[in-house]
Amino acid sequence: MKKKRSWIARILALAALAGAVVAIVIVAKNTDLNSNSSNKSGHKNHPQKEQQQKKKPRTKAKTYTVQSGDTLTSIAHKTGIPVAEIQALNPEVDPQILIAGETLKLQK
C-alpha cells in the first residue's frame, strides 16, 4: 500500500529549504571573509592588533607605589609591564589584596 504524502508537508519543506538558503546567504554577506572595500590593500585592520600597536611603552621606573583602587591589571596598563611579570617580581604580594601605599618591584 502506498502512503499519501501531504501537499502541505511538501510546501512546508520547500519553504524551510528556501529559508535556510536565504539565512546562509545573509550570514555570508555579513562576514568579512571576502570584503576588501574597507581597505584597498586587501589587509584587514584587527582591533587587537591596533591595541597591541598602541600599547603604552614600558616604564623605566624600578618600583610602583600602589594607589587606592589599583589592581594588577590597571598597574600593568599604566606601566606597560605584563601582569605575569609583575607577579613574578613580587611573589609575596597577594594579587587579590593590594594595599594602598604598598611598593611593587617593576624591574630586577
Secondary structure, DSSP 8 states (H G I E B T S, - for coil): ------HHHHHHHHHHHHHHHHHHHHHHHHSSSS--SS-TTS----HHHHHHHT-------SEEE--TT--HHHHHHHH---HHHHHHH-TTS-TT---TT-EEE---
